[in-house]
Amino acid sequence: MVGQVTGLPTWKSSGQEDKTTAVDAMKKASENRDPSQGMGGIEEKAGNLVGCEGMQKEGAESKNK
């Protein structure tokens, strides 16, 4: 966000690295997730809102359980 506002390449790069690290951590944490323990439609909608494909997929899977 700061990188977008200031236009400074170092801030943009740092933000992208942080985002990549966070996405990788979320993927690793969800590898052994039990879909029946999800929040269903709520999780799917939240995933749509923030653009998280993992939440969208897991929400849809747990909605059907």
N, CA, C and O atoms as a Maestro MAE file, in Angstrom:
{
 s_m_m2io_version
 :::
 2.0.0
}

f_m_ct {
 s_m_title
 :::
 protein
 m_atom[260] {
  # First column is atom index #
  i_m_mmod_type
  r_m_x_coord
  r_m_y_coord
  r_m_z_coord
  i_m_residue_number
  s_m_chain_name
  s_m_pdb_residue_name
  s_m_pdb_atom_name
  i_m_atomic_number
  :::
  1 25 0.833 -1.192 0.000 1 A "MET " " N  " 7
  2 3 0.000 0.000 0.000 1 A "MET " " CA " 6
  3 2 0.876 1.254 0.000 1 A "MET " " C  " 6
  4 15 0.642 2.181 -0.775 1 A "MET " " O  " 8
  5 25 1.881 1.275 0.867 2 A "VAL " " N  " 7
  6 3 2.777 2.431 0.918 2 A "VAL " " CA " 6
  7 2 3.489 2.604 -0.419 2 A "VAL " " C  " 6
  8 15 3.643 3.723 -0.907 2 A "VAL " " O  " 8
  9 25 3.920 1.495 -1.007 3 A "GLY " " N  " 7
  10 3 4.581 1.551 -2.307 3 A "GLY " " CA " 6
  11 2 3.683 2.121 -3.385 3 A "GLY " " C  " 6
  12 15 4.141 2.870 -4.248 3 A "GLY " " O  " 8
  13 25 2.405 1.770 -3.341 4 A "GLN " " N  " 7
  14 3 1.463 2.291 -4.330 4 A "GLN " " CA " 6
  15 2 1.264 3.799 -4.147 4 A "GLN " " C  " 6
  16 15 1.182 4.546 -5.122 4 A "GLN " " O  " 8
  17 25 1.188 4.231 -2.898 5 A "VAL " " N  " 7
  18 3 0.941 5.647 -2.614 5 A "VAL " " CA " 6
  19 2 2.165 6.492 -2.946 5 A "VAL " " C  " 6
  20 15 2.048 7.547 -3.569 5 A "VAL " " O  " 8
  21 25 3.343 6.021 -2.527 6 A "THR " " N  " 7
  22 3 4.554 6.814 -2.723 6 A "THR " " CA " 6
  23 2 5.182 6.612 -4.095 6 A "THR " " C  " 6
  24 15 5.898 7.485 -4.587 6 A "THR " " O  " 8
  25 25 4.918 5.472 -4.711 7 A "GLY " " N  " 7
  26 3 5.524 5.169 -6.001 7 A "GLY " " CA " 6
  27 2 6.976 4.730 -5.896 7 A "GLY " " C  " 6
  28 15 7.651 4.578 -6.914 7 A "GLY " " O  " 8
  29 25 7.460 4.528 -4.690 8 A "LEU " " N  " 7
  30 3 8.851 4.134 -4.491 8 A "LEU " " CA " 6
  31 2 9.036 2.656 -4.784 8 A "LEU " " C  " 6
  32 15 8.360 1.819 -4.187 8 A "LEU " " O  " 8
  33 25 9.951 2.320 -5.703 9 A "PRO " " N  " 7
  34 3 10.160 0.922 -6.095 9 A "PRO " " CA " 6
  35 2 10.564 0.012 -4.933 9 A "PRO " " C  " 6
  36 15 10.164 -1.152 -4.901 9 A "PRO " " O  " 8
  37 25 11.339 0.515 -3.991 10 A "THR " " N  " 7
  38 3 11.772 -0.337 -2.874 10 A "THR " " CA " 6
  39 2 10.593 -0.739 -2.001 10 A "THR " " C  " 6
  40 15 10.531 -1.872 -1.525 10 A "THR " " O  " 8
  41 25 9.666 0.174 -1.788 11 A "TRP " " N  " 7
  42 3 8.482 -0.147 -0.995 11 A "TRP " " CA " 6
  43 2 7.581 -1.116 -1.756 11 A "TRP " " C  " 6
  44 15 7.013 -2.034 -1.164 11 A "TRP " " O  " 8
  45 25 7.450 -0.915 -3.064 12 A "LYS " " N  " 7
  46 3 6.635 -1.820 -3.873 12 A "LYS " " CA " 6
  47 2 7.209 -3.231 -3.828 12 A "LYS " " C  " 6
  48 15 6.478 -4.206 -3.655 12 A "LYS " " O  " 8
  49 25 8.524 -3.327 -3.984 13 A "SER " " N  " 7
  50 3 9.192 -4.625 -3.974 13 A "SER " " CA " 6
  51 2 9.032 -5.309 -2.623 13 A "SER " " C  " 6
  52 15 8.734 -6.501 -2.552 13 A "SER " " O  " 8
  53 25 9.229 -4.559 -1.570 14 A "SER " " N  " 7
  54 3 9.106 -5.106 -0.218 14 A "SER " " CA " 6
  55 2 7.686 -5.605 0.038 14 A "SER " " C  " 6
  56 15 7.495 -6.669 0.628 14 A "SER " " O  " 8
  57 25 6.706 -4.845 -0.399 15 A "GLY " " N  " 7
  58 3 5.314 -5.251 -0.219 15 A "GLY " " CA " 6
  59 2 4.994 -6.516 -0.985 15 A "GLY " " C  " 6
  60 15 4.280 -7.382 -0.480 15 A "GLY " " O  " 8
  61 25 5.517 -6.636 -2.205 16 A "GLN " " N  " 7
  62 3 5.274 -7.831 -3.013 16 A "GLN " " CA " 6
  63 2 5.919 -9.050 -2.370 16 A "GLN " " C  " 6
  64 15 5.343 -10.138 -2.374 16 A "GLN " " O  " 8
  65 25 7.117 -8.868 -1.816 17 A "GLU " " N  " 7
  66 3 7.793 -9.975 -1.136 17 A "GLU " " CA " 6
  67 2 7.002 -10.423 0.086 17 A "GLU " " C  " 6
  68 15 6.851 -11.619 0.333 17 A "GLU " " O  " 8
  69 25 6.498 -9.455 0.847 18 A "ASP " " N  " 7
  70 3 5.693 -9.786 2.028 18 A "ASP " " CA " 6
  71 2 4.432 -10.544 1.622 18 A "ASP " " C  " 6
  72 15 4.042 -11.509 2.279 18 A "ASP " " O  " 8
  73 25 3.796 -10.103 0.536 19 A "LYS " " N  " 7
  74 3 2.576 -10.758 0.068 19 A "LYS " " CA " 6
  75 2 2.877 -12.193 -0.356 19 A "LYS " " C  " 6
  76 15 2.135 -13.116 -0.020 19 A "LYS " " O  " 8
  77 25 3.964 -12.373 -1.093 20 A "THR " " N  " 7
  78 3 4.351 -13.715 -1.552 20 A "THR " " CA " 6
  79 2 4.619 -14.629 -0.368 20 A "THR " " C  " 6
  80 15 4.183 -15.780 -0.360 20 A "THR " " O  " 8
  81 25 5.328 -14.127 0.626 21 A "THR " " N  " 7
  82 3 5.625 -14.908 1.823 21 A "THR " " CA " 6
  83 2 4.346 -15.300 2.548 21 A "THR " " C  " 6
  84 15 4.205 -16.438 2.997 21 A "THR " " O  " 8
  85 25 3.418 -14.363 2.662 22 A "ALA " " N  " 7
  86 3 2.157 -14.635 3.356 22 A "ALA " " CA " 6
  87 2 1.324 -15.663 2.600 22 A "ALA " " C  " 6
  88 15 0.747 -16.562 3.213 22 A "ALA " " O  " 8
  89 25 1.256 -15.542 1.292 23 A "VAL " " N  " 7
  90 3 0.483 -16.498 0.483 23 A "VAL " " CA " 6
  91 2 1.086 -17.891 0.601 23 A "VAL " " C  " 6
  92 15 0.360 -18.875 0.740 23 A "VAL " " O  " 8
  93 25 2.407 -17.975 0.547 24 A "ASP " " N  " 7
  94 3 3.076 -19.273 0.688 24 A "ASP " " CA " 6
  95 2 2.784 -19.894 2.053 24 A "ASP " " C  " 6
  96 15 2.545 -21.098 2.149 24 A "ASP " " O  " 8
  97 25 2.803 -19.079 3.104 25 A "ALA " " N  " 7
  98 3 2.524 -19.576 4.459 25 A "ALA " " CA " 6
  99 2 1.081 -20.065 4.565 25 A "ALA " " C  " 6
  100 15 0.819 -21.089 5.196 25 A "ALA " " O  " 8
  101 25 0.147 -19.342 3.952 26 A "MET " " N  " 7
  102 3 -1.256 -19.755 3.993 26 A "MET " " CA " 6
  103 2 -1.460 -21.068 3.244 26 A "MET " " C  " 6
  104 15 -2.210 -21.936 3.691 26 A "MET " " O  " 8
  105 25 -0.789 -21.209 2.101 27 A "LYS " " N  " 7
  106 3 -0.907 -22.451 1.334 27 A "LYS " " CA " 6
  107 2 -0.384 -23.628 2.139 27 A "LYS " " C  " 6
  108 15 -1.007 -24.689 2.171 27 A "LYS " " O  " 8
  109 25 0.760 -23.444 2.788 28 A "LYS " " N  " 7
  110 3 1.353 -24.517 3.587 28 A "LYS " " CA " 6
  111 2 0.438 -24.882 4.755 28 A "LYS " " C  " 6
  112 15 0.253 -26.060 5.059 28 A "LYS " " O  " 8
  113 25 -0.126 -23.883 5.398 29 A "ALA " " N  " 7
  114 3 -0.994 -24.130 6.549 29 A "ALA " " CA " 6
  115 2 -2.262 -24.875 6.159 29 A "ALA " " C  " 6
  116 15 -2.819 -25.619 6.967 29 A "ALA " " O  " 8
  117 25 -2.721 -24.680 4.930 30 A "SER " " N  " 7
  118 3 -3.979 -25.308 4.526 30 A "SER " " CA " 6
  119 2 -3.793 -26.658 3.840 30 A "SER " " C  " 6
  120 15 -4.776 -27.288 3.451 30 A "SER " " O  " 8
  121 25 -2.557 -27.110 3.685 31 A "GLU " " N  " 7
  122 3 -2.310 -28.380 2.995 31 A "GLU " " CA " 6
  123 2 -3.045 -29.555 3.629 31 A "GLU " " C  " 6
  124 15 -3.562 -30.413 2.913 31 A "GLU " " O  " 8
  125 25 -3.101 -29.611 4.944 32 A "ASN " " N  " 7
  126 3 -3.718 -30.738 5.640 32 A "ASN " " CA " 6
  127 2 -5.063 -30.354 6.258 32 A "ASN " " C  " 6
  128 15 -5.517 -30.987 7.210 32 A "ASN " " O  " 8
  129 25 -5.681 -29.337 5.724 33 A "ARG " " N  " 7
  130 3 -6.944 -28.835 6.255 33 A "ARG " " CA " 6
  131 2 -8.080 -29.798 5.950 33 A "ARG " " C  " 6
  132 15 -8.153 -30.367 4.860 33 A "ARG " " O  " 8
  133 25 -8.947 -29.971 6.905 34 A "ASP " " N  " 7
  134 3 -10.138 -30.801 6.744 34 A "ASP " " CA " 6
  135 2 -11.266 -29.910 6.220 34 A "ASP " " C  " 6
  136 15 -11.739 -29.037 6.947 34 A "ASP " " O  " 8
  137 25 -11.703 -30.112 4.981 35 A "PRO " " N  " 7
  138 3 -12.735 -29.247 4.398 35 A "PRO " " CA " 6
  139 2 -14.027 -29.189 5.201 35 A "PRO " " C  " 6
  140 15 -14.760 -28.205 5.111 35 A "PRO " " O  " 8
  141 25 -14.318 -30.215 5.979 36 A "SER " " N  " 7
  142 3 -15.551 -30.212 6.757 36 A "SER " " CA " 6
  143 2 -15.500 -29.225 7.918 36 A "SER " " C  " 6
  144 15 -16.519 -28.956 8.555 36 A "SER " " O  " 8
  145 25 -14.320 -28.689 8.189 37 A "GLN " " N  " 7
  146 3 -14.166 -27.742 9.295 37 A "GLN " " CA " 6
  147 2 -14.201 -26.287 8.824 37 A "GLN " " C  " 6
  148 15 -13.925 -25.383 9.612 37 A "GLN " " O  " 8
  149 25 -14.530 -26.050 7.578 38 A "GLY " " N  " 7
  150 3 -14.533 -24.698 7.025 38 A "GLY " " CA " 6
  151 2 -15.788 -23.923 7.359 38 A "GLY " " C  " 6
  152 15 -16.681 -24.409 8.053 38 A "GLY " " O  " 8
  153 25 -15.832 -22.717 6.851 39 A "MET " " N  " 7
  154 3 -16.951 -21.818 7.109 39 A "MET " " CA " 6
  155 2 -17.899 -21.735 5.915 39 A "MET " " C  " 6
  156 15 -18.773 -20.869 5.879 39 A "MET " " O  " 8
  157 25 -17.734 -22.623 4.941 40 A "GLY " " N  " 7
  158 3 -18.652 -22.711 3.812 40 A "GLY " " CA " 6
  159 2 -18.768 -21.444 3.005 40 A "GLY " " C  " 6
  160 15 -17.768 -20.868 2.579 40 A "GLY " " O  " 8
  161 25 -19.989 -21.017 2.800 41 A "GLY " " N  " 7
  162 3 -20.274 -19.862 1.965 41 A "GLY " " CA " 6
  163 2 -19.613 -18.586 2.451 41 A "GLY " " C  " 6
  164 15 -19.206 -17.749 1.646 41 A "GLY " " O  " 8
  165 25 -19.502 -18.433 3.763 42 A "ILE " " N  " 7
  166 3 -18.866 -17.232 4.323 42 A "ILE " " CA " 6
  167 2 -17.404 -17.176 3.900 42 A "ILE " " C  " 6
  168 15 -16.912 -16.130 3.475 42 A "ILE " " O  " 8
  169 25 -16.717 -18.299 4.017 43 A "GLU " " N  " 7
  170 3 -15.311 -18.361 3.631 43 A "GLU " " CA " 6
  171 2 -15.157 -18.129 2.124 43 A "GLU " " C  " 6
  172 15 -14.238 -17.438 1.682 43 A "GLU " " O  " 8
  173 25 -16.051 -18.705 1.360 44 A "GLU " " N  " 7
  174 3 -15.999 -18.532 -0.091 44 A "GLU " " CA " 6
  175 2 -16.199 -17.063 -0.473 44 A "GLU " " C  " 6
  176 15 -15.473 -16.541 -1.319 44 A "GLU " " O  " 8
  177 25 -17.172 -16.397 0.141 45 A "LYS " " N  " 7
  178 3 -17.435 -14.987 -0.154 45 A "LYS " " CA " 6
  179 2 -16.276 -14.103 0.296 45 A "LYS " " C  " 6
  180 15 -15.911 -13.155 -0.398 45 A "LYS " " O  " 8
  181 25 -15.699 -14.412 1.456 46 A "ALA " " N  " 7
  182 3 -14.542 -13.644 1.922 46 A "ALA " " CA " 6
  183 2 -13.379 -13.812 0.949 46 A "ALA " " C  " 6
  184 15 -12.661 -12.854 0.663 46 A "ALA " " O  " 8
  185 25 -13.197 -15.014 0.448 47 A "GLY " " N  " 7
  186 3 -12.152 -15.268 -0.538 47 A "GLY " " CA " 6
  187 2 -12.375 -14.480 -1.814 47 A "GLY " " C  " 6
  188 15 -11.429 -13.955 -2.401 47 A "GLY " " O  " 8
  189 25 -13.636 -14.397 -2.246 48 A "ASN " " N  " 7
  190 3 -13.971 -13.587 -3.421 48 A "ASN " " CA " 6
  191 2 -13.664 -12.115 -3.175 48 A "ASN " " C  " 6
  192 15 -13.145 -11.421 -4.050 48 A "ASN " " O  " 8
  193 25 -13.986 -11.655 -1.990 49 A "LEU " " N  " 7
  194 3 -13.792 -10.254 -1.633 49 A "LEU " " CA " 6
  195 2 -12.318 -9.858 -1.640 49 A "LEU " " C  " 6
  196 15 -11.957 -8.804 -2.162 49 A "LEU " " O  " 8
  197 25 -11.476 -10.697 -1.066 50 A "VAL " " N  " 7
  198 3 -10.050 -10.353 -0.962 50 A "VAL " " CA " 6
  199 2 -9.211 -10.948 -2.081 50 A "VAL " " C  " 6
  200 15 -8.010 -10.690 -2.160 50 A "VAL " " O  " 8
  201 25 -9.828 -11.737 -2.942 51 A "GLY " " N  " 7
  202 3 -9.092 -12.307 -4.062 51 A "GLY " " CA " 6
  203 2 -8.219 -13.491 -3.696 51 A "GLY " " C  " 6
  204 15 -7.193 -13.727 -4.333 51 A "GLY " " O  " 8
  205 25 -8.617 -14.236 -2.677 52 A "CYS " " N  " 7
  206 3 -7.842 -15.397 -2.229 52 A "CYS " " CA " 6
  207 2 -8.461 -16.664 -2.815 52 A "CYS " " C  " 6
  208 15 -9.522 -17.111 -2.380 52 A "CYS " " O  " 8
  209 25 -7.784 -17.228 -3.802 53 A "GLU " " N  " 7
  210 3 -8.307 -18.425 -4.462 53 A "GLU " " CA " 6
  211 2 -8.436 -19.602 -3.499 53 A "GLU " " C  " 6
  212 15 -9.372 -20.394 -3.611 53 A "GLU " " O  " 8
  213 25 -7.521 -19.720 -2.570 54 A "GLY " " N  " 7
  214 3 -7.570 -20.814 -1.600 54 A "GLY " " CA " 6
  215 2 -8.827 -20.754 -0.741 54 A "GLY " " C  " 6
  216 15 -9.476 -21.774 -0.509 54 A "GLY " " O  " 8
  217 25 -9.168 -19.557 -0.270 55 A "MET " " N  " 7
  218 3 -10.378 -19.398 0.538 55 A "MET " " CA " 6
  219 2 -11.617 -19.687 -0.302 55 A "MET " " C  " 6
  220 15 -12.573 -20.294 0.182 55 A "MET " " O  " 8
  221 25 -11.599 -19.256 -1.549 56 A "GLN " " N  " 7
  222 3 -12.737 -19.511 -2.429 56 A "GLN " " CA " 6
  223 2 -12.952 -21.011 -2.592 56 A "GLN " " C  " 6
  224 15 -14.067 -21.515 -2.452 56 A "GLN " " O  " 8
  225 25 -11.868 -21.707 -2.887 57 A "LYS " " N  " 7
  226 3 -11.937 -23.153 -3.113 57 A "LYS " " CA " 6
  227 2 -12.339 -23.893 -1.845 57 A "LYS " " C  " 6
  228 15 -13.232 -24.740 -1.872 57 A "LYS " " O  " 8
  229 25 -11.679 -23.573 -0.732 58 A "GLU " " N  " 7
  230 3 -11.959 -24.278 0.519 58 A "GLU " " CA " 6
  231 2 -13.371 -23.969 1.015 58 A "GLU " " C  " 6
  232 15 -14.041 -24.844 1.563 58 A "GLU " " O  " 8
  233 25 -13.819 -22.748 0.827 59 A "GLY " " N  " 7
  234 3 -15.180 -22.399 1.214 59 A "GLY " " CA " 6
  235 2 -16.203 -23.182 0.415 59 A "GLY " " C  " 6
  236 15 -17.182 -23.688 0.965 59 A "GLY " " O  " 8
  237 25 -15.972 -23.280 -0.884 60 A "ALA " " N  " 7
  238 3 -16.889 -24.036 -1.744 60 A "ALA " " CA " 6
  239 2 -16.898 -25.506 -1.350 60 A "ALA " " C  " 6
  240 15 -17.955 -26.136 -1.319 60 A "ALA " " O  " 8
  241 25 -15.717 -26.055 -1.048 61 A "GLU " " N  " 7
  242 3 -15.639 -27.475 -0.647 61 A "GLU " " CA " 6
  243 2 -16.355 -27.717 0.675 61 A "GLU " " C  " 6
  244 15 -17.092 -28.694 0.806 61 A "GLU " " O  " 8
  245 25 -16.149 -26.843 1.654 62 A "SER " " N  " 7
  246 3 -16.768 -27.067 2.963 62 A "SER " " CA " 6
  247 2 -18.257 -26.763 2.936 62 A "SER " " C  " 6
  248 15 -19.008 -27.271 3.768 62 A "SER " " O  " 8
  249 25 -18.692 -25.934 1.984 63 A "LYS " " N  " 7
  250 3 -20.121 -25.635 1.839 63 A "LYS " " CA " 6
  251 2 -20.894 -26.882 1.412 63 A "LYS " " C  " 6
  252 15 -22.068 -27.045 1.744 63 A "LYS " " O  " 8
  253 25 -20.230 -27.734 0.688 64 A "ASN " " N  " 7
  254 3 -20.861 -28.952 0.180 64 A "ASN " " CA " 6
  255 2 -20.757 -30.128 1.132 64 A "ASN " " C  " 6
  256 15 -21.214 -31.222 0.801 64 A "ASN " " O  " 8
  257 25 -20.184 -29.941 2.277 65 A "LYS " " N  " 7
  258 3 -20.000 -31.046 3.254 65 A "LYS " " CA " 6
  259 2 -21.117 -31.070 4.256 65 A "LYS " " C  " 6
  260 15 -21.131 -31.922 5.145 65 A "LYS " " O  " 8
  :::
 }
 m_bond[259] {
  # First column is bond index #
  i_m_from
  i_m_to
  i_m_order
  :::
  1 1 2 1
  2 2 3 1
  3 3 4 2
  4 3 5 1
  5 5 6 1
  6 6 7 1
  7 7 8 2
  8 7 9 1
  9 9 10 1
  10 10 11 1
  11 11 12 2
  12 11 13 1
  13 13 14 1
  14 14 15 1
  15 15 16 2
  16 15 17 1
  17 17 18 1
  18 18 19 1
  19 19 20 2
  20 19 21 1
  21 21 22 1
  22 22 23 1
  23 23 24 2
  24 23 25 1
  25 25 26 1
  26 26 27 1
  27 27 28 2
  28 27 29 1
  29 29 30 1
  30 30 31 1
  31 31 32 2
  32 31 33 1
  33 33 34 1
  34 34 35 1
  35 35 36 2
  36 35 37 1
  37 37 38 1
  38 38 39 1
  39 39 40 2
  40 39 41 1
  41 41 42 1
  42 42 43 1
  43 43 44 2
  44 43 45 1
  45 45 46 1
  46 46 47 1
  47 47 48 2
  48 47 49 1
  49 49 50 1
  50 50 51 1
  51 51 52 2
  52 51 53 1
  53 53 54 1
  54 54 55 1
  55 55 56 2
  56 55 57 1
  57 57 58 1
  58 58 59 1
  59 59 60 2
  60 59 61 1
  61 61 62 1
  62 62 63 1
  63 63 64 2
  64 63 65 1
  65 65 66 1
  66 66 67 1
  67 67 68 2
  68 67 69 1
  69 69 70 1
  70 70 71 1
  71 71 72 2
  72 71 73 1
  73 73 74 1
  74 74 75 1
  75 75 76 2
  76 75 77 1
  77 77 78 1
  78 78 79 1
  79 79 80 2
  80 79 81 1
  81 81 82 1
  82 82 83 1
  83 83 84 2
  84 83 85 1
  85 85 86 1
  86 86 87 1
  87 87 88 2
  88 87 89 1
  89 89 90 1
  90 90 91 1
  91 91 92 2
  92 91 93 1
  93 93 94 1
  94 94 95 1
  95 95 96 2
  96 95 97 1
  97 97 98 1
  98 98 99 1
  99 99 100 2
  100 99 101 1
  101 101 102 1
  102 102 103 1
  103 103 104 2
  104 103 105 1
  105 105 106 1
  106 106 107 1
  107 107 108 2
  108 107 109 1
  109 109 110 1
  110 110 111 1
  111 111 112 2
  112 111 113 1
  113 113 114 1
  114 114 115 1
  115 115 116 2
  116 115 117 1
  117 117 118 1
  118 118 119 1
  119 119 120 2
  120 119 121 1
  121 121 122 1
  122 122 123 1
  123 123 124 2
  124 123 125 1
  125 125 126 1
  126 126 127 1
  127 127 128 2
  128 127 129 1
  129 129 130 1
  130 130 131 1
  131 131 132 2
  132 131 133 1
  133 133 134 1
  134 134 135 1
  135 135 136 2
  136 135 137 1
  137 137 138 1
  138 138 139 1
  139 139 140 2
  140 139 141 1
  141 141 142 1
  142 142 143 1
  143 143 144 2
  144 143 145 1
  145 145 146 1
  146 146 147 1
  147 147 148 2
  148 147 149 1
  149 149 150 1
  150 150 151 1
  151 151 152 2
  152 151 153 1
  153 153 154 1
  154 154 155 1
  155 155 156 2
  156 155 157 1
  157 157 158 1
  158 158 159 1
  159 159 160 2
  160 159 161 1
  161 161 162 1
  162 162 163 1
  163 163 164 2
  164 163 165 1
  165 165 166 1
  166 166 167 1
  167 167 168 2
  168 167 169 1
  169 169 170 1
  170 170 171 1
  171 171 172 2
  172 171 173 1
  173 173 174 1
  174 174 175 1
  175 175 176 2
  176 175 177 1
  177 177 178 1
  178 178 179 1
  179 179 180 2
  180 179 181 1
  181 181 182 1
  182 182 183 1
  183 183 184 2
  184 183 185 1
  185 185 186 1
  186 186 187 1
  187 187 188 2
  188 187 189 1
  189 189 190 1
  190 190 191 1
  191 191 192 2
  192 191 193 1
  193 193 194 1
  194 194 195 1
  195 195 196 2
  196 195 197 1
  197 197 198 1
  198 198 199 1
  199 199 200 2
  200 199 201 1
  201 201 202 1
  202 202 203 1
  203 203 204 2
  204 203 205 1
  205 205 206 1
  206 206 207 1
  207 207 208 2
  208 207 209 1
  209 209 210 1
  210 210 211 1
  211 211 212 2
  212 211 213 1
  213 213 214 1
  214 214 215 1
  215 215 216 2
  216 215 217 1
  217 217 218 1
  218 218 219 1
  219 219 220 2
  220 219 221 1
  221 221 222 1
  222 222 223 1
  223 223 224 2
  224 223 225 1
  225 225 226 1
  226 226 227 1
  227 227 228 2
  228 227 229 1
  229 229 230 1
  230 230 231 1
  231 231 232 2
  232 231 233 1
  233 233 234 1
  234 234 235 1
  235 235 236 2
  236 235 237 1
  237 237 238 1
  238 238 239 1
  239 239 240 2
  240 239 241 1
  241 241 242 1
  242 242 243 1
  243 243 244 2
  244 243 245 1
  245 245 246 1
  246 246 247 1
  247 247 248 2
  248 247 249 1
  249 249 250 1
  250 250 251 1
  251 251 252 2
  252 251 253 1
  253 253 254 1
  254 254 255 1
  255 255 256 2
  256 255 257 1
  257 257 258 1
  258 258 259 1
  259 259 260 2
  :::
 }
}
